[in-house]
Amino acid sequence: MNDEEIKAEELLHSFINQLEDVNCDKDYVKRDAIACAKIAVDEILKNIEATILYHKESKALPLNKSYWLGVKEALNYL
């Protein structure tokens, strides 16, 4: 398992823990948790894009963006 897949799993479990009290059906909880995790990653990616506009010389930001895109992709396989 790579770093992005590990982070995707961590996000999923964080949201599952929050949603388990709301829903009883585990399939719905997992589906909703994945959707929430994707929303969180999309917000992170928007922030990275905005930051890149002001810090074009940064070498870390594109790597950070690549990492979070990988996390988002990994969420598709959970």
C-alpha positions in Angstrom: 0.0 0.0 0.0 1.5 3.4 -1.0 1.2 6.7 1.0 -1.8 7.9 -1.0 -3.7 4.7 -0.4 -2.9 4.9 3.3 -4.1 8.5 3.5 -7.3 7.5 1.6 -7.9 4.8 4.2 -7.3 7.2 7.1 -9.7 9.7 5.7 -12.3 7.0 5.0 -12.1 5.7 8.6 -12.3 9.2 10.0 -15.5 9.9 8.2 -16.9 6.4 8.9 -16.4 7.0 12.6 -18.4 10.2 12.4 -21.2 8.8 10.2 -21.8 5.5 12.1 -23.9 7.3 14.7 -26.1 8.8 11.9 -26.7 5.8 9.7 -27.2 2.1 10.6 -26.5 0.6 7.2 -22.8 0.1 6.8 -22.9 0.3 3.0 -24.5 3.7 3.2 -22.0 4.8 5.8 -19.0 3.8 3.7 -20.5 5.4 0.5 -21.2 8.6 2.4 -17.7 8.5 4.1 -16.0 8.2 0.7 -18.1 11.1 -0.7 -17.1 13.2 2.3 -13.4 12.3 2.0 -13.5 13.3 -1.7 -15.0 16.7 -0.8 -12.2 17.2 1.7 -9.6 16.3 -0.9 -11.2 18.6 -3.4 -11.0 21.5 -1.0 -7.3 20.7 -0.3 -6.6 20.7 -4.1 -8.4 24.0 -4.5 -6.2 25.5 -1.8 -3.1 24.1 -3.5 -4.1 25.6 -6.8 -4.7 29.0 -5.3 -1.4 28.8 -3.4 0.5 27.9 -6.6 -0.7 31.1 -8.2 1.2 33.1 -5.6 4.2 30.8 -5.1 5.0 29.8 -8.7 8.6 29.1 -7.8 7.7 26.5 -5.2 8.9 23.0 -6.0 6.9 21.4 -3.1 3.4 22.5 -4.2 3.3 20.4 -7.4 4.5 17.4 -5.4 1.8 18.1 -2.8 -0.8 18.4 -5.5 0.3 15.1 -7.0 0.0 13.4 -3.6 -3.5 14.6 -3.0 -4.6 13.7 -6.6 -3.3 10.2 -5.7 -5.3 10.2 -2.5 -8.4 11.1 -4.5 -7.7 8.4 -7.0 -7.2 5.8 -4.2 -10.6 6.8 -2.8 -12.2 5.5 -6.0 -11.0 2.0 -5.1 -12.2 1.8 -1.5 
